[in-house]
Amino acid sequence: MKSPESESFGLLSEVPTAARITGGVNRFISLTLSRQSVLVCFGLAATIVLPIFISAKVREAADSFPLSLLTLGVLYGVEAIQALLWSQIAVFLQQAGVGKSAFRRLDLWPRALLKVLVCGSSEMTIELTDEQQQIMERIALVDRERSKAEIRNKFIEASGADDDQPDVESTWERFWEDEYLGGEIRGASIGEAFYEPPYGAMLLLPRLFVTARLILPLYGIALFVLTWLAYRAVSGPGAWLTVFQVALALGFSLSMLIFVNHVYTFAEVTVLDPTALLPGYELTDEEKSLYDEIRGRKIRLRKVTLHHPGYFRAVGGYFARQIAVATGYVILSYLLLVAITLAVGLLVAPDSRDELWDYYGELAIGLALLPPTLVGAHFLAFLVLENPRNVAAEVIAASLLAVVPLAAKYLIFGESPDTADLISAVVTGLSAALVALLVVRLKRPTKET
Protein backbone atom coordinates (compact mmCIF):
# COMPACT_ATOMS: atom_id res chain seq x y z
CA MET A 1 0.00 0.00 0.00
CA LYS A 2 1.37 3.41 -0.89
CA SER A 3 1.93 6.06 1.74
CA PRO A 4 0.01 9.35 1.70
CA GLU A 5 3.22 11.15 0.80
CA SER A 6 3.54 9.33 -2.54
CA GLU A 7 2.56 11.03 -5.78
CA SER A 8 -1.17 11.74 -6.01
CA PHE A 9 -3.69 14.21 -7.33
CA GLY A 10 -4.15 15.51 -3.81
CA LEU A 11 -7.92 15.19 -4.34
CA LEU A 12 -9.20 14.28 -0.91
CA SER A 13 -12.60 13.42 0.44
CA GLU A 14 -12.61 16.64 2.47
CA VAL A 15 -14.22 18.51 -0.43
CA PRO A 16 -17.88 18.59 0.57
CA THR A 17 -18.89 21.20 -2.01
CA ALA A 18 -17.49 19.16 -4.89
CA ALA A 19 -19.06 16.03 -3.43
CA ARG A 20 -22.45 17.71 -3.20
CA ILE A 21 -22.21 19.00 -6.78
CA THR A 22 -21.23 15.55 -8.06
CA GLY A 23 -24.04 13.96 -6.10
CA GLY A 24 -26.49 16.48 -7.54
CA VAL A 25 -25.36 15.76 -11.09
CA ASN A 26 -25.67 12.02 -10.45
CA ARG A 27 -29.17 12.41 -9.04
CA PHE A 28 -30.21 14.51 -12.03
CA ILE A 29 -28.91 11.88 -14.46
CA SER A 30 -30.45 8.99 -12.52
CA LEU A 31 -33.83 10.74 -12.38
CA THR A 32 -33.80 11.74 -16.06
CA LEU A 33 -31.52 10.17 -18.66
CA SER A 34 -30.61 6.98 -16.76
CA ARG A 35 -34.04 6.39 -15.23
CA GLN A 36 -35.37 2.98 -16.21
CA SER A 37 -38.68 4.31 -17.50
CA VAL A 38 -36.89 6.98 -19.56
CA LEU A 39 -34.52 4.39 -21.04
CA VAL A 40 -37.44 2.11 -21.95
CA CYS A 41 -39.28 4.97 -23.68
CA PHE A 42 -36.12 6.04 -25.46
CA GLY A 43 -35.47 2.46 -26.58
CA LEU A 44 -38.97 2.14 -28.00
CA ALA A 45 -38.66 5.49 -29.78
CA ALA A 46 -35.27 4.55 -31.22
CA THR A 47 -36.65 1.19 -32.35
CA ILE A 48 -39.38 2.97 -34.29
CA VAL A 49 -37.38 5.91 -35.65
CA LEU A 50 -34.09 4.21 -36.57
CA PRO A 51 -35.42 2.04 -39.44
CA ILE A 52 -37.25 5.07 -40.84
CA PHE A 53 -34.19 7.19 -41.49
CA ILE A 54 -31.87 4.26 -42.26
CA SER A 55 -34.23 3.07 -45.01
CA ALA A 56 -34.96 6.58 -46.35
CA LYS A 57 -32.68 6.21 -49.38
CA VAL A 58 -34.14 2.84 -50.37
CA ARG A 59 -37.70 4.05 -50.00
CA GLU A 60 -36.87 7.09 -52.10
CA ALA A 61 -35.25 4.93 -54.79
CA ALA A 62 -38.13 2.41 -54.80
CA ASP A 63 -40.73 5.21 -55.04
CA SER A 64 -43.47 2.77 -54.08
CA PHE A 65 -45.61 2.77 -50.94
CA PRO A 66 -45.97 -1.06 -50.76
CA LEU A 67 -42.21 -1.51 -51.21
CA SER A 68 -41.54 1.12 -48.54
CA LEU A 69 -43.81 -0.75 -46.13
CA LEU A 70 -42.04 -4.00 -47.03
CA THR A 71 -38.64 -2.46 -46.27
CA LEU A 72 -39.78 -1.08 -42.92
CA GLY A 73 -41.50 -4.37 -42.06
CA VAL A 74 -38.29 -6.32 -42.66
CA LEU A 75 -36.29 -3.95 -40.45
CA TYR A 76 -38.85 -4.00 -37.65
CA GLY A 77 -38.84 -7.80 -37.88
CA VAL A 78 -35.06 -7.87 -37.42
CA GLU A 79 -35.38 -5.62 -34.37
CA ALA A 80 -38.07 -7.90 -32.95
CA ILE A 81 -35.75 -10.92 -33.33
CA GLN A 82 -32.98 -9.03 -31.54
CA ALA A 83 -35.40 -8.24 -28.71
CA LEU A 84 -36.38 -11.90 -28.38
CA LEU A 85 -32.71 -12.92 -28.20
CA TRP A 86 -31.76 -10.16 -25.78
CA SER A 87 -31.44 -12.40 -22.70
CA GLN A 88 -28.78 -14.52 -24.45
CA ILE A 89 -27.11 -11.45 -25.94
CA ALA A 90 -26.97 -9.75 -22.52
CA VAL A 91 -25.12 -12.71 -20.98
CA PHE A 92 -22.54 -12.62 -23.78
CA LEU A 93 -22.09 -8.84 -23.47
CA GLN A 94 -21.67 -9.05 -19.72
CA GLN A 95 -18.98 -11.68 -20.06
CA ALA A 96 -17.26 -9.68 -22.79
CA GLY A 97 -17.39 -6.54 -20.65
CA VAL A 98 -15.93 -7.94 -17.43
CA GLY A 99 -14.12 -11.03 -18.69
CA LYS A 100 -14.30 -14.73 -17.89
CA SER A 101 -13.68 -16.09 -14.42
CA ALA A 102 -10.24 -15.32 -13.03
CA PHE A 103 -10.14 -18.91 -11.73
CA ARG A 104 -10.28 -21.42 -14.55
CA ARG A 105 -12.64 -24.08 -13.25
CA LEU A 106 -14.62 -21.97 -10.79
CA ASP A 107 -17.27 -19.43 -11.67
CA LEU A 108 -15.97 -16.70 -9.37
CA TRP A 109 -14.81 -13.15 -10.00
CA PRO A 110 -14.70 -12.00 -13.65
CA ARG A 111 -11.08 -11.35 -14.55
CA ALA A 112 -11.40 -7.68 -15.56
CA LEU A 113 -13.52 -6.80 -12.52
CA LEU A 114 -11.20 -8.54 -10.08
CA LYS A 115 -8.19 -6.83 -11.67
CA VAL A 116 -9.59 -3.30 -11.26
CA LEU A 117 -10.71 -4.02 -7.69
CA VAL A 118 -7.33 -5.36 -6.58
CA CYS A 119 -5.16 -2.92 -8.56
CA GLY A 120 -7.42 0.03 -7.83
CA SER A 121 -7.49 -0.64 -4.08
CA SER A 122 -3.68 -0.83 -4.02
CA GLU A 123 -3.61 2.69 -5.51
CA MET A 124 -5.74 4.20 -2.71
CA THR A 125 -4.81 5.46 0.72
CA ILE A 126 -7.86 5.52 3.01
CA GLU A 127 -8.02 6.74 6.60
CA LEU A 128 -10.96 5.45 8.66
CA THR A 129 -12.25 6.58 12.01
CA ASP A 130 -12.54 3.96 14.76
CA GLU A 131 -16.30 3.70 14.20
CA GLN A 132 -15.86 3.33 10.43
CA GLN A 133 -13.16 0.72 11.02
CA GLN A 134 -15.56 -1.31 13.17
CA ILE A 135 -18.32 -1.15 10.56
CA MET A 136 -16.01 -2.19 7.74
CA GLU A 137 -14.54 -5.01 9.85
CA ARG A 138 -18.04 -6.41 10.45
CA ILE A 139 -18.94 -6.17 6.76
CA ALA A 140 -15.65 -7.78 5.72
CA LEU A 141 -15.99 -10.61 8.24
CA VAL A 142 -19.54 -11.47 7.17
CA ASP A 143 -18.60 -11.29 3.49
CA ARG A 144 -15.50 -13.42 4.01
CA GLU A 145 -17.43 -16.19 5.77
CA ARG A 146 -20.15 -16.25 3.12
CA SER A 147 -17.62 -16.15 0.26
CA LYS A 148 -15.59 -18.96 1.82
CA ALA A 149 -18.66 -21.20 2.13
CA GLU A 150 -19.86 -20.51 -1.43
CA ILE A 151 -16.42 -20.90 -3.00
CA ARG A 152 -15.84 -24.12 -1.04
CA ASN A 153 -19.04 -25.62 -2.47
CA LYS A 154 -18.01 -24.62 -6.00
CA PHE A 155 -14.49 -25.96 -5.46
CA ILE A 156 -15.71 -29.37 -4.30
CA GLU A 157 -18.28 -29.55 -7.10
CA ALA A 158 -15.66 -28.67 -9.73
CA SER A 159 -13.15 -31.18 -8.36
CA GLY A 160 -15.75 -33.97 -8.38
CA ALA A 161 -14.80 -34.95 -4.84
CA ASP A 162 -16.91 -35.71 -1.77
CA ASP A 163 -16.69 -33.96 1.56
CA ASP A 164 -15.73 -37.18 3.33
CA GLN A 165 -12.59 -37.79 1.24
CA PRO A 166 -9.54 -37.24 3.49
CA ASP A 167 -7.55 -34.96 1.18
CA VAL A 168 -10.43 -32.70 0.12
CA GLU A 169 -10.30 -30.36 3.10
CA SER A 170 -6.53 -29.87 2.92
CA THR A 171 -6.67 -29.26 -0.84
CA TRP A 172 -9.49 -26.76 -0.37
CA GLU A 173 -7.67 -24.91 2.42
CA ARG A 174 -4.55 -24.60 0.26
CA PHE A 175 -6.64 -23.17 -2.57
CA TRP A 176 -8.41 -20.71 -0.27
CA GLU A 177 -5.28 -19.47 1.45
CA ASP A 178 -2.72 -19.62 -1.37
CA GLU A 179 -4.61 -19.17 -4.62
CA TYR A 180 -7.63 -17.12 -3.58
CA LEU A 181 -6.65 -14.91 -0.64
CA GLY A 182 -2.96 -15.06 -1.54
CA GLY A 183 -3.46 -14.66 -5.29
CA GLU A 184 -1.67 -11.56 -6.54
CA ILE A 185 -2.44 -9.17 -9.38
CA ARG A 186 0.40 -6.77 -10.13
CA GLY A 187 1.85 -7.19 -6.67
CA ALA A 188 -1.39 -6.77 -4.71
CA SER A 189 -3.21 -9.72 -3.16
CA ILE A 190 -6.95 -10.42 -3.24
CA GLY A 191 -7.13 -11.00 0.51
CA GLU A 192 -5.48 -7.66 1.32
CA ALA A 193 -7.74 -5.80 -1.10
CA PHE A 194 -10.99 -7.20 0.35
CA TYR A 195 -10.45 -8.28 3.91
CA GLU A 196 -7.69 -6.16 5.39
CA PRO A 197 -7.86 -2.47 6.37
CA PRO A 198 -8.76 -0.16 4.74
CA TYR A 199 -10.91 -2.61 2.70
CA GLY A 200 -10.38 -0.67 -0.55
CA ALA A 201 -11.92 -3.28 -2.85
CA MET A 202 -15.14 -3.38 -0.81
CA LEU A 203 -15.43 0.40 -1.01
CA LEU A 204 -14.57 0.46 -4.72
CA LEU A 205 -16.93 -2.34 -5.82
CA PRO A 206 -20.24 -0.47 -5.31
CA ARG A 207 -18.69 2.63 -6.87
CA LEU A 208 -17.95 0.66 -10.06
CA PHE A 209 -21.47 -0.79 -10.21
CA VAL A 210 -23.19 2.54 -9.56
CA THR A 211 -21.02 4.42 -12.08
CA ALA A 212 -21.57 1.79 -14.78
CA ARG A 213 -25.32 1.75 -14.17
CA LEU A 214 -25.39 5.56 -14.30
CA ILE A 215 -23.08 6.34 -17.22
CA LEU A 216 -23.08 3.40 -19.67
CA PRO A 217 -26.75 3.86 -20.75
CA LEU A 218 -25.83 7.39 -21.82
CA TYR A 219 -23.55 5.92 -24.49
CA GLY A 220 -26.59 4.31 -26.13
CA ILE A 221 -28.30 7.70 -26.27
CA ALA A 222 -25.11 9.28 -27.62
CA LEU A 223 -24.84 6.65 -30.37
CA PHE A 224 -28.41 7.25 -31.49
CA VAL A 225 -27.72 10.99 -31.75
CA LEU A 226 -24.48 10.33 -33.64
CA THR A 227 -26.25 7.92 -36.00
CA TRP A 228 -28.80 10.62 -36.75
CA LEU A 229 -25.96 13.06 -37.48
CA ALA A 230 -24.30 10.42 -39.68
CA TYR A 231 -27.54 10.01 -41.64
CA ARG A 232 -27.63 13.79 -42.17
CA ALA A 233 -23.99 13.76 -43.25
CA VAL A 234 -24.46 11.03 -45.85
CA SER A 235 -27.77 12.41 -47.12
CA GLY A 236 -26.54 15.97 -47.62
CA PRO A 237 -27.45 18.57 -44.97
CA GLY A 238 -24.81 17.57 -42.40
CA ALA A 239 -21.05 16.97 -42.42
CA TRP A 240 -18.87 14.10 -41.22
CA LEU A 241 -16.58 16.59 -39.46
CA THR A 242 -19.51 17.57 -37.25
CA VAL A 243 -20.30 13.93 -36.52
CA PHE A 244 -16.83 13.17 -35.19
CA GLN A 245 -16.50 16.51 -33.39
CA VAL A 246 -19.70 15.71 -31.50
CA ALA A 247 -18.49 12.12 -30.90
CA LEU A 248 -15.24 13.35 -29.37
CA ALA A 249 -17.07 15.93 -27.26
CA LEU A 250 -19.62 13.38 -25.99
CA GLY A 251 -16.95 10.74 -25.34
CA PHE A 252 -14.78 13.21 -23.45
CA SER A 253 -17.73 14.51 -21.40
CA LEU A 254 -18.97 11.04 -20.43
CA SER A 255 -15.46 10.01 -19.42
CA MET A 256 -15.24 13.12 -17.25
CA LEU A 257 -18.42 11.97 -15.51
CA ILE A 258 -16.72 8.63 -14.84
CA PHE A 259 -13.70 10.51 -13.49
CA VAL A 260 -15.60 12.75 -11.07
CA ASN A 261 -17.53 9.71 -9.82
CA HIS A 262 -14.20 8.20 -8.80
CA VAL A 263 -12.86 11.31 -7.10
CA TYR A 264 -15.50 13.23 -5.24
CA THR A 265 -18.10 10.58 -4.45
CA PHE A 266 -15.65 8.83 -2.12
CA ALA A 267 -16.20 11.77 0.22
CA GLU A 268 -19.40 10.12 1.43
CA VAL A 269 -20.20 6.41 1.12
CA THR A 270 -23.74 5.12 1.59
CA VAL A 271 -23.88 1.56 2.94
CA LEU A 272 -25.81 -0.64 0.49
CA ASP A 273 -26.51 -4.32 0.99
CA PRO A 274 -25.60 -6.67 -1.89
CA THR A 275 -29.25 -7.03 -2.98
CA ALA A 276 -29.18 -3.40 -4.16
CA LEU A 277 -26.35 -4.20 -6.59
CA LEU A 278 -26.81 -7.88 -7.47
CA PRO A 279 -30.31 -9.01 -8.58
CA GLY A 280 -31.20 -12.39 -7.11
CA TYR A 281 -28.71 -12.13 -4.24
CA GLU A 282 -30.18 -13.59 -1.04
CA LEU A 283 -28.90 -12.45 2.34
CA THR A 284 -27.97 -14.99 4.98
CA ASP A 285 -29.45 -14.51 8.47
CA GLU A 286 -26.16 -13.03 9.67
CA GLU A 287 -26.01 -10.63 6.72
CA LYS A 288 -29.64 -9.64 7.16
CA SER A 289 -29.03 -8.81 10.83
CA LEU A 290 -25.98 -6.73 9.93
CA TYR A 291 -27.48 -4.78 7.05
CA ASP A 292 -30.76 -4.15 8.88
CA GLU A 293 -28.63 -2.25 11.37
CA ILE A 294 -26.34 -0.30 9.02
CA ARG A 295 -28.24 -0.13 5.70
CA GLY A 296 -28.47 3.43 4.40
CA ARG A 297 -25.90 4.83 6.83
CA LYS A 298 -23.63 7.44 5.30
CA ILE A 299 -19.95 7.04 6.04
CA ARG A 300 -17.89 10.20 5.56
CA LEU A 301 -14.36 8.87 5.21
CA ARG A 302 -11.73 10.82 7.08
CA LYS A 303 -9.41 10.99 4.09
CA VAL A 304 -9.07 9.28 0.70
CA THR A 305 -6.09 9.80 -1.58
CA LEU A 306 -6.32 8.34 -5.09
CA HIS A 307 -2.80 7.82 -6.36
CA HIS A 308 -1.72 9.23 -9.68
CA PRO A 309 -1.58 7.69 -12.24
CA GLY A 310 -2.12 4.09 -11.16
CA TYR A 311 -5.67 4.38 -9.83
CA PHE A 312 -7.06 6.18 -12.85
CA ARG A 313 -5.20 3.91 -15.22
CA ALA A 314 -6.87 0.88 -13.60
CA VAL A 315 -10.34 2.44 -13.58
CA GLY A 316 -9.94 3.98 -17.04
CA GLY A 317 -8.90 0.66 -18.57
CA TYR A 318 -11.80 -1.17 -16.93
CA PHE A 319 -14.40 1.26 -18.26
CA ALA A 320 -12.72 1.44 -21.68
CA ARG A 321 -13.45 -2.26 -22.12
CA GLN A 322 -17.08 -1.81 -21.07
CA ILE A 323 -17.51 1.18 -23.38
CA ALA A 324 -15.99 -0.75 -26.30
CA VAL A 325 -18.30 -3.73 -25.75
CA ALA A 326 -21.46 -1.65 -25.23
CA THR A 327 -20.90 0.73 -28.16
CA GLY A 328 -19.61 -2.08 -30.37
CA TYR A 329 -22.78 -4.11 -29.90
CA VAL A 330 -25.06 -1.13 -30.57
CA ILE A 331 -23.22 -0.20 -33.75
CA LEU A 332 -23.14 -3.82 -34.93
CA SER A 333 -26.93 -3.93 -34.56
CA TYR A 334 -27.17 -0.68 -36.53
CA LEU A 335 -24.84 -2.03 -39.21
CA LEU A 336 -27.03 -5.14 -39.48
CA LEU A 337 -29.98 -2.88 -40.26
CA VAL A 338 -27.87 -1.01 -42.82
CA ALA A 339 -26.80 -4.25 -44.52
CA ILE A 340 -30.36 -5.60 -44.64
CA THR A 341 -31.65 -2.27 -45.93
CA LEU A 342 -29.06 -2.32 -48.71
CA ALA A 343 -29.96 -5.90 -49.62
CA VAL A 344 -33.66 -5.03 -49.82
CA GLY A 345 -32.81 -1.91 -51.82
CA LEU A 346 -30.83 -3.88 -54.38
CA LEU A 347 -33.88 -6.11 -54.87
CA VAL A 348 -36.62 -3.46 -55.03
CA ALA A 349 -34.62 -0.73 -56.81
CA PRO A 350 -32.05 -2.44 -59.09
CA ASP A 351 -31.73 0.65 -61.27
CA SER A 352 -30.24 2.57 -58.32
CA ARG A 353 -27.70 -0.12 -57.49
CA ASP A 354 -24.56 2.08 -57.71
CA GLU A 355 -26.14 4.96 -55.82
CA LEU A 356 -27.29 2.67 -53.02
CA TRP A 357 -23.88 1.01 -52.73
CA ASP A 358 -22.16 4.40 -52.39
CA TYR A 359 -24.73 5.75 -49.93
CA TYR A 360 -24.88 2.79 -47.56
CA GLY A 361 -21.17 2.03 -47.91
CA GLU A 362 -20.33 5.53 -46.72
CA LEU A 363 -22.88 5.30 -43.90
CA ALA A 364 -21.53 1.92 -42.77
CA ILE A 365 -17.92 3.14 -42.67
CA GLY A 366 -18.93 6.21 -40.70
CA LEU A 367 -20.92 4.19 -38.16
CA ALA A 368 -18.14 1.64 -37.78
CA LEU A 369 -15.75 4.43 -36.76
CA LEU A 370 -17.96 5.71 -33.94
CA PRO A 371 -17.04 3.12 -31.23
CA PRO A 372 -13.27 3.61 -31.74
CA THR A 373 -13.84 7.37 -31.61
CA LEU A 374 -15.72 7.15 -28.29
CA VAL A 375 -13.15 4.78 -26.79
CA GLY A 376 -10.35 7.03 -28.07
CA ALA A 377 -12.01 10.04 -26.46
CA HIS A 378 -12.22 8.07 -23.21
CA PHE A 379 -8.51 7.25 -23.26
CA LEU A 380 -7.70 10.85 -24.22
CA ALA A 381 -9.74 12.14 -21.27
CA PHE A 382 -7.96 9.87 -18.80
CA LEU A 383 -4.59 10.62 -20.42
CA VAL A 384 -5.22 14.31 -19.82
CA LEU A 385 -6.33 13.64 -16.23
CA GLU A 386 -3.24 11.52 -15.57
CA ASN A 387 -0.96 14.32 -16.80
CA PRO A 388 -2.62 17.64 -15.88
CA ARG A 389 0.61 19.62 -15.57
CA ASN A 390 2.10 18.21 -18.75
CA VAL A 391 -1.14 18.95 -20.56
CA ALA A 392 -1.07 22.59 -19.46
CA ALA A 393 2.52 22.99 -20.69
CA GLU A 394 1.82 21.26 -23.99
CA VAL A 395 -1.36 23.28 -24.62
CA ILE A 396 0.58 26.51 -24.14
CA ALA A 397 3.31 25.28 -26.50
CA ALA A 398 0.71 24.12 -29.03
CA SER A 399 -1.08 27.48 -28.85
CA LEU A 400 2.15 29.29 -29.62
CA LEU A 401 2.89 26.87 -32.45
CA ALA A 402 -0.55 27.54 -33.92
CA VAL A 403 -0.76 31.30 -33.37
CA VAL A 404 2.77 32.63 -33.97
CA PRO A 405 2.99 31.81 -37.73
CA LEU A 406 -0.42 33.36 -38.38
CA ALA A 407 0.41 36.44 -36.32
CA ALA A 408 3.71 36.85 -38.12
CA LYS A 409 1.95 36.57 -41.49
CA TYR A 410 -0.49 39.29 -40.46
CA LEU A 411 2.16 41.64 -39.02
CA ILE A 412 4.62 41.28 -41.91
CA PHE A 413 2.32 40.97 -44.90
CA GLY A 414 -0.93 42.36 -43.53
CA GLU A 415 -2.79 39.22 -44.58
CA SER A 416 -5.61 37.97 -42.32
CA PRO A 417 -5.74 34.17 -41.96
CA ASP A 418 -8.70 32.48 -43.60
CA THR A 419 -10.78 29.65 -42.09
CA ALA A 420 -8.66 26.92 -43.67
CA ASP A 421 -5.47 28.43 -42.19
CA LEU A 422 -7.03 28.62 -38.73
CA ILE A 423 -8.24 25.02 -38.85
CA SER A 424 -4.87 23.83 -40.12
CA ALA A 425 -3.03 25.71 -37.37
CA VAL A 426 -5.30 24.36 -34.63
CA VAL A 427 -5.03 20.78 -35.88
CA THR A 428 -1.24 21.08 -36.19
CA GLY A 429 -0.89 22.55 -32.71
CA LEU A 430 -3.17 20.02 -31.04
CA SER A 431 -1.49 17.14 -32.88
CA ALA A 432 1.91 18.31 -31.70
CA ALA A 433 0.61 18.58 -28.13
CA LEU A 434 -0.91 15.09 -28.22
CA VAL A 435 2.25 13.54 -29.67
CA ALA A 436 4.37 15.23 -27.01
CA LEU A 437 1.99 14.05 -24.30
CA LEU A 438 2.10 10.47 -25.57
CA VAL A 439 5.90 10.58 -25.63
CA VAL A 440 5.91 11.74 -22.01
CA ARG A 441 3.52 8.91 -21.10
CA LEU A 442 5.49 6.22 -22.90
CA LYS A 443 8.85 7.35 -21.53
CA ARG A 444 7.64 7.49 -17.93
CA PRO A 445 9.14 4.59 -15.95
CA THR A 446 6.69 2.13 -14.46
CA LYS A 447 6.34 2.47 -10.71
CA GLU A 448 6.30 -0.52 -8.43
CA THR A 449 3.16 -0.83 -6.32
N, C-alpha and C positions, 0 to 999 in steps of 0.2 A: 504494500500500500504506500502511495506517495505521501510525503509530508506536506503540510500546508504551505511550506516555504517554496515548494517546487513550482515550476512555471505553470501559470494558469491565467484564465481571463480575469480573475479577480471579481467575478460575478457571484455574489454571495446571496444567501437567502434573506439577508436583512435588507431587502428592497421592497417594502410592502406596497409602495405606489405602483411599481412595475408589475408586481404580482397581481394586484387588483385589476390593473388595466388588462393584463393577459387573461385573467379569469373572466373579465367582462367580454372580451373578444371571443373567448371560447364559448361562453354562454350564448352570445348572439349567434354564433355559427351553429351550435347544437340546437337552438330553438328555431332556426331558419333553414339554412342550406343543408345541414346534416341531419335534420329531423327526419325520422323514418317516414312519416306521412308525406313530407315534402319530397323526399327521394322517390317514393312510390309514384306520386303524381308526376314528377319530372320524368321518371322512367317510362310511364305510359305515354306522356306527351312526346318524348323522343322516339318511342316505338312507332307512333303514328306519323310524326313529321319527317323522320329521317328517310324512309322510302320515297316520300313525295319529292324531296329535292334531289335525292340521288338519281331517281328515274326520270327527272325532268327532261333531259336531253333525248332519251329514248322515246318518251311520250310525244315530244315535239317532232321527232323524226318520223314516228309512225303515223301521226296526224289522224288517229282513229280512236274514238271513245272506247269501243270494246277492247282494242288492243292495250289502251292505257289502263283499263280496269284489270286486264289480264296481268300486265306487268306488276301493278301494285299488289294484286292478289298473290302472285308468286312470292314477292318480297315479304308480305305479311305472313305468309305460310312459313317461310324460312325463320322469321323471328319467333313464330309460335313454336317451332321445333326446338329452337335454342332455349326458349323458356321452359319447355318440358324437360330438357336435358340439364337444366341449371343445377340441380342438386349434385349430379356427377361432375359437372364442370367446376362447381365451387370447391369440391374436395381436391381436384387436381390443382386449381389455382392456389389454394391454401398451402398445399405441399410445395408447390413451386415457389411461393413467396417466402416461406420460412425454412424450407429444406426438409430432407428426410431425417429420420431419427439419428441423433448423434451416437447412439449405441446400436450396433448392427442388428442384433436379433431382437431387441426390446423396443417396443413402441413407447419411447420416453420423450425427452425434449427434442424438438426439431433443431437441427444443427445450427442454422442461422440465428435462431432466437437464443439458444444457449450461448452462442459465441458473443452476441452483443450484451447479454446479461453479465457474463463473467468478465469480459474485457471492459465493458462500460463501468462496472462496479469497481474494478481495479484502478480506474481513472477518476475516482471521486474521493474526496475527503469529507466525511460527515461527522459533525459533532452533535451528540445527543445529550439531552438532560437526563438526570437519573430516572425521572418518570417515563420519559420516552424510551430509555434503555430497557426498562422493565416491560413495557408494552411490547416492544419489538422482540425481546427474549421470549415472551409467552407465545407470540405469533410464530416465531421461528421454531420453538420446541414442538408446538402442535403440528405445524407443517412437516417438520422432520419425521415425526412419528408416523403420520399418515403416509407420507411419501415412502418411507422405509417399508411399511406394510404392503402398499400397492406394488412397489417395484419388486419386492420379494416374491409376491404371487406371480408377477409376469416373468421373473427370472426362472422360477421353478417350472412354470408352464412351458417356457421356451426351451429349457434344458431337457424336458421330458422325464424329469426325475420325480420321485415321491418324497414327501416330507420325512418318511421314516428311514430313508437311506442314510447310512452313517456319514457319508462325505458331503451331503447336500448342504448342511448348515455351515460347514467350514468353507466350502466353495462360495456360498452366498455371502458370507461375512467378508471374505477377501474381495469379492466384487464390490460390495457396498463401501468398504473402507478404502480400497486401493484404486478401483476404476471409477467409481461414482464420486464419492466425496473427495478422493485424492486426485481425480482426473484434472489435468491442467490444460488450459487454453492460453497460449502466449504468456506462460509464466504465472497465471493466476488459477487457483483451484476452485472447483465447483463448491466444495464444502465451505471454504472461506467466503465466497461471494454470497451464499445464501444463509449460512447458519452461524456465522461469526460476526461480532460487531465490526462495522456499523450496519450490517445486513443490507449492503448496497443493492444486490440483485432483487431483493424483495421490495425495495422502494422503487426500483427502476421498472420492474415488470408491469405494474398497473399503469405507469406513465406511458409505456410503449403501447399497451392496448388502447388506452384512452386517446392517445394522439392518432393512432392508426384509424380508429373508429371515427374520429373527428375530421381528419384531413383527407384520407384517401378517397372518400366519396366525392370530394370536390374536384378530383382529377377527372372523374367521369363527366361532370358538368363542364369542366374546361375543354375536354375533348369534343363534346357536342358543339360548343361554341366555335372551336377551331375548325371542325368539320364544316360548319355553316360558312365560315370565312373562306375555307378552301373551295367550297362550291361556288362562292361568289368570285373567287380568283380565277377559276377555270372557265366560268361562264361569262366573264367579261367585266362586271362592275368593280370587282375587287382586285387585289394584287397579292402575289405570293410573299412579297417582302413584308406586308402587313401581317399576314398569317404567322410568319415565324417571329416577327417582333412581338406579337401578342403572346405566342407560345413561350418565348423566353421570359417575358414579363410575368406571365401566370406561373410558370415553373419556378422562377426566382421567388415570387411572392409566397407561394405555397410552401416552399422550402424554408422561408423565413418564419412561417407559422410553426413549422416543425421545430425550428431552432428555439424560438421563444418558449415553446412548450417544454423544452429541455433545459431551460435556464431559470426562468422566473417561477414556474409552477412548483418547483421544489421548495419554495418558501413556505408553503402550507400544504400538507398532505392529509387528505381525507381517508380515513380507514374504511376500506370496502371489503366485504367478504367475497370469497371466490365466486359465489353464485352471480355476483354483479358483472363479472368478467367472462365467466365460462358457462355457457348454457348447458344445462344438464348436470352440473356439478352438485352433488349432494353432500351436505355437511354431516360429519360425524357428531355424536352427542357432545364430545369434548369441544369440537369446533363451534357448534351451535351455542354452547354455554359461553365460550370466549367472545364470539362476535356479537352475541346479544348484549354483552356488556360494553364493547368498545366500538360497535358499528356506528359510523357517521361522525366519530370524534375527529376533530381537526388537530393535527400535530404540526406545530410551527417549529421546524428544526432550528437548532441554535445556529448552525452554520453549515453551508454546503459549498464546497469549492469543486468546480468541474474543470479538470486539468486539460490544458491546451497542449497539443492538438488531439491527444489520444481519444478523449471521450467523444468529441464530435466526429472524429474519423470513424469510430465504432458505430455510433448512432446513424451518421450519414450513410455509411455503407449498407446498414440494415434496411433503412427506408428506401435507398436507391433500388435495391432488389425488389421490394414490394411495389414501388412505383413502376418499375420496368414490367413486372408481371401484370399489374392491373391495367396499365395503359396499353400494353401489348395485346392483351386479350380483347379489349374494347376495339382497338383498331383492326385486329384480325376479323372481328365480327363485322365491322364496317366494310372491310375489303371484300369479305364474302358477299355482301350485298352488292358491292360494285361489280364484282365478277359475274354474279348471276344477272344483274341488270344488263351488262354488256352482252352476255350470251343471249338473253331474250331479245335485246335490240338487234343483234345480228340476224335473228330469225324473222322478226316482224318488220324490220326496215333494212333489207339487204342493200338497197341503193345508197344508204348512208354509212356503209361499212367503214370506209377510211376515216370519216369524220368522227364516228363513234369510237374507233380505236384510239385516235389522238386524244379525244376528250377524256375518256375513262382511263387511258394510260397515264395521262398527266395527273388526273385526280388521285389515282392509286399511288403514284410515286410520292405525291405531296402528303397523302395520309400516312404512308409508311414511314415518313421522316419525322412525324410528330412525336412518337414515343422517345426516339433518341434525343430529340430536341428538349423534351421535358426532363429526361434523366440528365442530360448535359447541363441544363439550367440548375438542376438540383446539386450536382457536383460543383458547379461554378459558385453557387451560393455558399456551400460549406467550405470551399477553397478560400473564398473571400473571408469567411468568418474565422477560419483557422489562421489567417495571416493578415489581420486588420492593419497592422503598422506597415507591412510591406505593400499592402494594397494602396494605402494612402500615398506612400512614396512613389509607387509606380503610376498612380493616376495623375499625380502632379507632373511627373516626367512625360507621360503620354500627352497631357494637355499642352505642355510646351512643344512637344514634337509636332502636334497637330496645328497649333496656333501660330508658332513663330514663322514658318514659311509663308503662310497666308498674310500675316502682318507685314512681313518684309516685302512681299509682292505689292501690297497696297501702298506702303510708304515710299518705295523706290519708283514704282511704275504708275502708281495711282489707279491700279486696277482692282475693283471689288471682286472678291471670290464669288463664283456662282454656286448653285446648289450642288452640282456634281463635285466641285472642289471641296466643299464643306463635308459632304458625305465621305469622300475619299480620305480626307484628313482625319476625320473621326474614326473611321474603320482602321486606318493605319496606326493611329495612336493607341486605340484600344487593343489591337492585335499585338502591338509591341509590349503593352503592359501585361497582357495575358501570358505571352511567351516568357517574359521576364519572371512573372509570378510562378509559372510552372517550373522554370529552371531553379528558382529558389526552393520550391517544394521538393523537387527531385534530388537536389544536392544536399538537403538537410539530412544529417545522420539520424538513423533510427535510435530512439531512446529505449533503454531497457526499463521494463515495468518493475 
